[in-house]
Amino acid sequence: MSKHESNEPTPATRLVTGGRSPDPRVVNPPVYRASTHLYADCAALRAGVKSNTDGNFFYGRRGSPTQWALAEALTGLEPGAHGTVLYPSGVAAIAGALLAVVKPGDVLLVADNSYDPSRSMAKGLLKRLGVEARFFDPLDHRAYRAAFCDRTKAVWLENPGSLTMEVCDIPALAAEARERGAVSLIDNTWATALGFPALQHGCDIAVQALTKHVGGHSDLMMGSASAGERWYRALRRTAQDLGHVVSPDDAALALRGLRTMQLRLDRTTGTALALAGWLAARPEVAHVLCPMLPGDPGHSLWQRDFTGGCGLFSFVLAGRDDAARCRLVDALELFGIGYSWGGFESLALPFDVEPVRAAMDWPRPGWQDSDRYAIRLSIGLEDPVDLIADLEQAFAAMDNR
Ligand SMILES: *Cc1c(COP(=O)(O)O)cnc(C)c1O
């Protein structure tokens, strides 16, 4: 195959080439299970301080070659990123990124459809530190503009929104933030940099829960934040002040997950679309919340801004109650019941929206009052035929008492 020198390899290729071993004789970087770097003598120890830079092994907490390889691979996937900081969980990445940006007295605007722990952090930890959180509806640009004041330091975004899957106009929201002198941060876990190049769309810091698609096998917890040079430096300094480090074994697992991420995302996107279309035609279902599905309110923005999807979407039952919802979920055999997502196995999660919204209506405007009992599905690598059959028998069990 020919490769033109001037053409950068595509992200799908970089998944394979990024973060490889510096030793050309092996494919993967070794797992450096090490806290300590030894020096030959005092002179070497003193000279070694100069090696306390990105990509070098200086002391375990600063990162061994295994962690640096993963960080470098993630940076290579995020156009516009200067560097990536790794965190022991997705929530640690959210906290690490926000703490790198805000200080007492600042106002933080938080999109109302954000992941619940991000919301709790704004109302708890950040409030204790003197940061004022204001929740806004990311679909209402007039309200968003009105929410700014001269103390607004940062805007927290997520796209699509957790659980309810609204797609918002990130380029417009991020541009507005920049104009007002505010930093925009986004939780980009759903699409990853492969499906939504967040920095290219105007965000300053892109956060991901690597626990989900990058890990991909439901066996590790990790987070990341990628940014251009200015904010990368702040992220790195704050993470080091907080003592954040990830285990080299987990970094190696995440690198392994990264290699197949495009394949898994393609497969689960296809299956999710098939299931979403099937669910939309069911009389038991009032609404399918899946921006990848034509006809979804977020579909045109999704088509404009995203280069890929994933297997995570939700639906709302028609005229059923919580007990019916539980009968449905309990009857599923191929779907596990649990939090998290992005693994190779399918999961179902019943969720309630009212407790986790401050500025957006639920049921959504125009819906029936009974359209409130929702279920989120994380689609895995099973055959879609079997997943549809499982849902079909579970719908029968829901109504057959
Ligand atoms: C799961 C999740 C996180 C947090 O990741 P953890 O690794 O579980 O801490 C952050 N954002 C979103 C959207 C998530 O779904």
The ligand as an SDF file (V2000), in Angstrom:
LIG
                    3D

 15 15  0  0  0  0  0  0  0  0999 V2000
  -18.7100    6.5140   33.6240 C   0  0  0  0  0  0  0  0  0  0  0  0
  -18.6250    7.9240   33.2260 C   0  0  0  0  0  0  0  0  0  0  0  0
  -17.6820    8.7710   33.8030 C   0  0  0  0  0  0  0  0  0  0  0  0
  -16.8190    8.3650   34.9560 C   0  0  0  0  0  0  0  0  0  0  0  0
  -15.9500    7.3260   34.7270 O   0  0  0  0  0  0  0  0  0  0  0  0
  -15.4250    6.4100   35.9340 P   0  0  0  0  0  0  0  0  0  0  0  0
  -14.2230    5.7720   35.3510 O   0  0  0  0  0  0  0  0  0  0  0  0
  -16.5510    5.4730   36.2590 O   0  0  0  0  0  0  0  0  0  0  0  0
  -15.1090    7.2930   37.0980 O   0  0  0  0  0  0  0  0  0  0  0  0
  -17.6110   10.0640   33.3490 C   0  0  0  0  0  0  0  0  0  0  0  0
  -18.4230   10.5180   32.3930 N   0  0  0  0  0  0  0  0  0  0  0  0
  -19.3550    9.7350   31.8130 C   0  0  0  0  0  0  0  0  0  0  0  0
  -20.2260   10.3050   30.7600 C   0  0  0  0  0  0  0  0  0  0  0  0
  -19.4900    8.4220   32.2300 C   0  0  0  0  0  0  0  0  0  0  0  0
  -20.4520    7.6630   31.6970 O   0  0  0  0  0  0  0  0  0  0  0  0
  1  2  1  0
  2  3  1  0
  2 14  2  0
  3  4  1  0
  3 10  2  0
  4  5  1  0
  5  6  1  0
  6  7  2  0
  6  8  1  0
  6  9  1  0
 10 11  1  0
 11 12  2  0
 12 13  1  0
 12 14  1  0
 14 15  1  0
M  END
$$$$
